[in-house]
């Protein structure tokens, strides 16, 4: 047993020398086996151990006896032991979660607390190969993809599972051979939960009628799926950085041009990464939500949005779509004055407007080459100071190349600028006249002509 567990630890690089490991000890056969094996390997691995046990208060006196058993076992090994209790049945009533979900949430919260308290490096859990098989079948029955079929990861963050390639029969044999005592949770022997039904009824039926090596086959499949999933996750992460622009901690923007050219498998994974980056966890997000977003982005109305669990929304714009939580944008008015030649940082939008006064004959680049650069006839400017502000009610200007004036609102619509972005576009203003809609269009009346001698060069810097 020690050799097999040691091989698993090395295979997945679970532990490094001089690390401290918290062993989650329920008192059941799996966790007792885990503690005994890790204790025997302690010197070979060069690690220190401590024990953590949570009384879920599911089974009254039996749960209390589990706690006493754990404390005695940790004492026999002279290991630090942390035991706490939590009224999980009451939490189930208050939260509306299933017993499995509620217990898992509380248990992992407790383990993380002990992990932080003792400044540990890893948390060892007792999941074995049978647990892996049950998990994969359970996810298959619910409907899952490659990620779900990959099953329980041997290593996730600080959590490690040294018994993940060891069967329950091997664990039972090890305990019996070494005359090791453990606690039995009799609720695991009753088909009252989904996992129990799969363990007690479905797997024996499949092994008897279809595949006597079912556990081995599913374990091999989940290993292959894990390799496939890791590769796809790596590719999706690389594409994520190129396709997705993070606005802030609760909002990202995705370009249609880059996104729609991707294979659907990558699009779906990138959408999951977007949701995860906004929510910091996507437990309530399912395949149907991912598919809904993908279809909406291809067929939905510009400006429309869809609502998802946990307060997340997806809103479609002209050139892409936003994934966000809360309000998409908070209007922040800004107003700055500057003298030609100065640079102004507009903190509300995180951009700079720089200005330079130059002789017209020293300008080598074509005037309209870059939308973030504008060339203004300095002699036309009437005010000693120019203004940088966002739009106001009733704003109009004379767009370059057009006859007559146009409302800024109509100009933004024609340019397909999403409504939530319009208040963030800086306008350079001369008195009450808009000189430049930064990044889009100069005022025709301020353009450089053959009579121009001095030019005010305006540059918007992201």
RABELHU-V641522 format. One record per backbone hydrogen bond with DSSP energy under -1.0 kcal/mol. NH is the residue of the N-H (numbers start at 1). CO is the residue of the C=O. E is the energy in kcal/mol with one decimal. If there is no record, write none. Layout:
# RABELHU-V641522
NH:CO:E / NH:CO:E
This chain:
# RABELHU-V641522
5:1:-2.6 / 6:2:-2.5 / 7:3:-2.2 / 8:4:-1.9 / 9:5:-2.6 / 10:6:-2.3 / 11:7:-2.5 / 12:8:-1.8 / 14:9:-2.4 / 18:46:-3.6 / 19:16:-1.2 / 21:48:-2.7 / 22:122:-2.8 / 23:50:-3.1 / 24:124:-2.5 / 25:52:-2.5 / 32:28:-2.2 / 33:29:-2.3 / 34:30:-2.4 / 35:31:-2.4 / 36:32:-2.4 / 37:33:-2.6 / 38:34:-2.5 / 39:35:-2.5 / 40:36:-2.0 / 41:37:-1.6 / 45:41:-2.8 / 46:42:-1.5 / 47:42:-1.8 / 48:19:-2.0 / 50:21:-1.8 / 51:80:-3.0 / 52:23:-2.3 / 53:82:-2.8 / 55:84:-3.2 / 62:59:-1.7 / 64:60:-1.5 / 65:61:-2.2 / 66:62:-1.9 / 67:63:-1.8 / 68:64:-1.9 / 69:65:-2.4 / 70:66:-2.3 / 71:67:-2.3 / 72:68:-2.4 / 73:69:-2.5 / 74:70:-2.7 / 75:71:-2.0 / 76:72:-2.4 / 77:73:-1.3 / 78:75:-1.1 / 79:74:-2.8 / 82:51:-2.5 / 84:53:-2.1 / 86:55:-2.8 / 88:56:-1.6 / 88:86:-2.1 / 91:87:-1.7 / 92:88:-2.5 / 93:89:-1.6 / 94:90:-2.1 / 95:91:-2.7 / 96:92:-2.3 / 102:98:-3.0 / 103:99:-2.5 / 104:100:-2.2 / 105:101:-2.5 / 106:102:-2.3 / 107:103:-2.7 / 108:104:-2.6 / 109:105:-1.6 / 110:106:-2.2 / 111:107:-2.5 / 112:108:-2.2 / 113:109:-1.6 / 114:110:-2.2 / 115:111:-2.6 / 116:112:-2.4 / 117:113:-2.3 / 118:114:-2.5 / 120:115:-2.4 / 121:20:-3.0 / 122:20:-1.8 / 123:158:-2.7 / 124:22:-3.1 / 125:160:-2.8 / 129:166:-2.7 / 132:128:-1.8 / 133:129:-2.2 / 134:130:-2.6 / 135:131:-2.4 / 136:132:-2.3 / 137:133:-2.4 / 138:134:-2.4 / 139:135:-2.5 / 140:136:-2.4 / 141:137:-2.4 / 142:138:-1.3 / 143:139:-1.3 / 149:145:-2.2 / 150:146:-1.2 / 151:148:-1.5 / 156:159:-2.4 / 159:156:-2.6 / 160:123:-2.7 / 161:154:-1.7 / 164:161:-1.8 / 166:163:-2.3 / 171:167:-1.7 / 172:168:-2.6 / 173:169:-2.4 / 174:170:-2.1 / 175:171:-2.3 / 176:172:-2.4 / 177:173:-2.6 / 178:174:-1.7 / 179:176:-1.1 / 180:175:-2.8 / 183:27:-3.7 / 188:185:-2.0 / 189:186:-1.2 / 190:187:-1.1 / 192:190:-2.4 / 197:193:-2.4 / 198:194:-2.1 / 199:195:-2.5 / 200:196:-3.2 / 201:197:-2.3 / 202:197:-1.8 / 203:198:-2.7 / 205:201:-1.6 / 206:202:-2.7 / 207:203:-2.6 / 208:204:-2.0 / 209:205:-2.8 / 210:206:-2.2 / 211:206:-2.8 / 214:211:-1.4 / 217:213:-2.4 / 218:214:-2.8 / 219:215:-2.4 / 220:216:-2.4 / 221:217:-2.2 / 222:218:-2.8 / 223:219:-1.9 / 224:220:-2.1 / 225:221:-2.9 / 226:222:-2.1 / 227:223:-1.7 / 228:224:-2.5 / 229:225:-2.9 / 230:226:-2.4 / 231:227:-2.0 / 232:228:-2.3 / 233:229:-2.7 / 234:230:-2.0 / 235:231:-2.3 / 236:232:-2.8 / 237:233:-2.4 / 238:234:-1.9 / 239:235:-2.4 / 240:236:-2.5 / 241:237:-1.4 / 243:239:-2.4 / 244:240:-2.6 / 245:253:-3.2 / 247:251:-2.2 / 248:251:-1.8 / 251:248:-1.3 / 252:323:-2.4 / 253:245:-2.6 / 254:321:-2.7 / 255:243:-1.3 / 256:319:-2.3 / 259:255:-2.5 / 260:256:-3.0 / 262:259:-1.7 / 267:263:-2.4 / 268:264:-2.7 / 269:265:-1.5 / 270:266:-2.6 / 271:267:-2.3 / 272:268:-1.9 / 273:269:-2.2 / 274:270:-2.3 / 275:271:-2.5 / 276:272:-2.6 / 277:273:-2.2 / 278:274:-1.5 / 279:275:-2.8 / 280:276:-2.7 / 285:282:-1.4 / 290:286:-1.7 / 291:287:-2.8 / 292:288:-2.0 / 293:289:-2.2 / 294:290:-2.2 / 295:291:-2.5 / 296:292:-2.3 / 297:293:-2.5 / 299:295:-2.3 / 300:296:-3.1 / 303:316:-2.9 / 304:301:-2.3 / 306:314:-2.0 / 308:312:-3.3 / 312:309:-1.1 / 313:324:-3.0 / 314:306:-2.2 / 315:322:-1.9 / 316:304:-2.4 / 317:320:-3.2 / 321:254:-2.0 / 322:315:-3.0 / 323:252:-2.2 / 324:313:-2.5 / 325:250:-2.1 / 336:388:-2.4 / 338:386:-2.4 / 342:339:-2.3 / 344:353:-2.7 / 346:351:-3.3 / 347:345:-1.1 / 349:346:-1.2 / 350:346:-1.2 / 351:346:-1.5 / 352:461:-2.5 / 353:344:-2.9 / 354:459:-3.0 / 356:457:-1.9 / 358:455:-2.7 / 360:453:-2.5 / 362:359:-1.8 / 363:360:-1.3 / 369:366:-1.3 / 373:370:-2.0 / 374:458:-2.6 / 376:456:-2.3 / 377:446:-2.4 / 378:454:-2.0 / 380:377:-1.5 / 386:338:-2.9 / 387:429:-2.6 / 388:336:-3.0 / 389:427:-2.1 / 390:334:-1.0 / 395:392:-1.9 / 397:406:-2.1 / 400:442:-2.1 / 402:399:-2.0 / 406:397:-2.6 / 408:395:-2.5 / 411:407:-2.5 / 412:408:-2.6 / 413:409:-1.8 / 414:410:-2.7 / 415:411:-2.0 / 416:413:-1.5 / 417:412:-2.6 / 421:418:-1.7 / 424:421:-1.5 / 427:389:-3.1 / 428:436:-2.5 / 429:387:-3.3 / 430:433:-3.5 / 433:430:-2.3 / 435:428:-3.1 / 436:428:-1.6 / 437:441:-3.0 / 438:426:-1.8 / 438:436:-1.1 / 440:437:-2.7 / 441:437:-1.6 / 443:435:-2.8 / 444:398:-3.2 / 446:443:-1.9 / 447:444:-1.3 / 452:449:-1.3 / 455:358:-3.2 / 456:376:-2.9 / 457:356:-3.4 / 458:374:-3.1 / 459:354:-2.8 / 460:372:-3.0 / 461:352:-3.0
